Amino acid sequence: MAKDPVCGMQVDEKMAVATSVYQGQTYYFCANACKRAFDREPAKYRDRGGDAREGGRVLHGKASRQKTMGGRWPKILVGVVTLGGILLLVWGIVGLRELMDVGKVPPEMLGRRIGYTAVPLAFGLGIIVWSLAAGLAWARGSGQT
């Protein structure tokens, strides 16, 4: 493991977002923002050991993303939206069960009932897939699994 000279984050050399070579030594970075800061003033960061700050703000991609995204609220929102997707799926499955009961739904209402079943199923699945993608993106972006 290497230490990002700009923000001090531990970086796996094989998984580093970016690298720079300065005076024959390779430096590994957690984010492109850290690499750009290092490339502008390599001597400033080389000797500080990852405690470099500008204007009271750590120059680090993850830290700036968390600050602009509002911390935990986006994750809570994704959780609430996921629950809504699950409820839509349940609604669609209940509708499917009613359609499977032969004779329960009059033929003139069949088209409407199929719509009431297909739409919640489609939206529910779409929401759950989006939630999984958002969760994976956050996990990859924060270095958590």
ChimeraX attribute file (.defattr): number of C-alpha atoms within 10 A of each C-alpha:
attribute: neighborCount
match mode: 1-to-1
recipient: residues
	/A:1	12
	/A:2	16
	/A:3	18
	/A:4	27
	/A:5	26
	/A:6	30
	/A:7	24
	/A:8	20
	/A:9	18
	/A:10	16
	/A:11	19
	/A:12	15
	/A:13	17
	/A:14	8
	/A:15	11
	/A:16	18
	/A:17	15
	/A:18	16
	/A:19	19
	/A:20	15
	/A:21	11
	/A:22	13
	/A:23	7
	/A:24	7
	/A:25	7
	/A:26	11
	/A:27	22
	/A:28	26
	/A:29	29
	/A:30	29
	/A:31	22
	/A:32	15
	/A:33	17
	/A:34	23
	/A:35	23
	/A:36	16
	/A:37	17
	/A:38	23
	/A:39	15
	/A:40	10
	/A:41	10
	/A:42	19
	/A:43	12
	/A:44	14
	/A:45	20
	/A:46	16
	/A:47	11
	/A:48	13
	/A:49	14
	/A:50	18
	/A:51	15
	/A:52	19
	/A:53	13
	/A:54	7
	/A:55	6
	/A:56	7
	/A:57	11
	/A:58	18
	/A:59	24
	/A:60	22
	/A:61	16
	/A:62	15
	/A:63	15
	/A:64	13
	/A:65	13
	/A:66	13
	/A:67	9
	/A:68	8
	/A:69	12
	/A:70	10
	/A:71	12
	/A:72	9
	/A:73	10
	/A:74	13
	/A:75	16
	/A:76	11
	/A:77	12
	/A:78	18
	/A:79	16
	/A:80	13
	/A:81	17
	/A:82	21
	/A:83	16
	/A:84	16
	/A:85	24
	/A:86	19
	/A:87	15
	/A:88	21
	/A:89	23
	/A:90	16
	/A:91	18
	/A:92	23
	/A:93	16
	/A:94	13
	/A:95	19
	/A:96	17
	/A:97	10
	/A:98	15
	/A:99	17
	/A:100	11
	/A:101	9
	/A:102	8
	/A:103	9
	/A:104	10
	/A:105	13
	/A:106	11
	/A:107	10
	/A:108	8
	/A:109	9
	/A:110	13
	/A:111	11
	/A:112	11
	/A:113	17
	/A:114	14
	/A:115	13
	/A:116	15
	/A:117	23
	/A:118	18
	/A:119	15
	/A:120	21
	/A:121	23
	/A:122	14
	/A:123	17
	/A:124	24
	/A:125	17
	/A:126	13
	/A:127	21
	/A:128	20
	/A:129	14
	/A:130	16
	/A:131	21
	/A:132	14
	/A:133	12
	/A:134	15
	/A:135	15
	/A:136	14
	/A:137	12
	/A:138	14
	/A:139	12
	/A:140	11
	/A:141	15
	/A:142	14
	/A:143	11
	/A:144	8
	/A:145	8
